[in-house]
Amino acid sequence: MADLGGMADKAKEAAQDNPEKVDQAKDKIKDAVDGNKDDEQN
């Protein structure tokens, strides 16, 4: 199984070093989630 704790630490470090990329990633995730909600409602 994946080491989720270590992965979270790496993600946190990357987020601190690249705040603009974090915002882009959040937007992509939000779009993906919103897209899935639209698909389920049809």
C-alpha positions as CSV (number, residue, x, y, z in Angstrom):
1,M,0.0,0.0,0.0
2,A,1.2,3.5,-0.7
3,D,2.8,5.6,2.0
4,L,0.1,8.3,2.3
5,G,1.9,10.1,5.1
6,G,5.0,10.5,3.1
7,M,3.0,11.5,0.0
8,A,1.2,14.2,2.0
9,D,4.5,15.5,3.3
10,K,5.9,15.7,-0.3
11,A,2.7,17.4,-1.4
12,K,2.9,20.0,1.4
13,E,6.6,20.7,0.5
14,A,5.7,21.1,-3.2
15,A,2.8,23.4,-2.3
16,Q,5.0,25.7,-0.2
17,D,7.5,25.9,-3.1
18,N,4.9,26.4,-5.9
19,P,1.8,28.2,-4.7
20,E,0.7,29.1,-8.2
21,K,0.8,25.4,-9.2
22,V,-1.4,24.6,-6.2
23,D,-4.0,27.0,-7.3
24,Q,-3.9,25.5,-10.8
25,A,-4.3,22.0,-9.4
26,K,-7.2,23.1,-7.2
27,D,-9.0,24.5,-10.2
28,K,-8.4,21.3,-12.2
29,I,-9.7,19.1,-9.4
30,K,-12.7,21.4,-8.9
31,D,-13.5,21.2,-12.6
32,A,-13.2,17.4,-12.6
33,V,-15.4,17.1,-9.5
34,D,-18.0,19.5,-10.9
35,G,-17.9,17.7,-14.2
36,N,-18.6,14.4,-12.5
37,K,-21.5,15.9,-10.6
38,D,-23.0,17.1,-13.9
39,D,-22.7,13.6,-15.4
40,E,-24.4,12.0,-12.4
41,Q,-27.4,14.3,-12.6
42,N,-28.3,13.5,-16.2
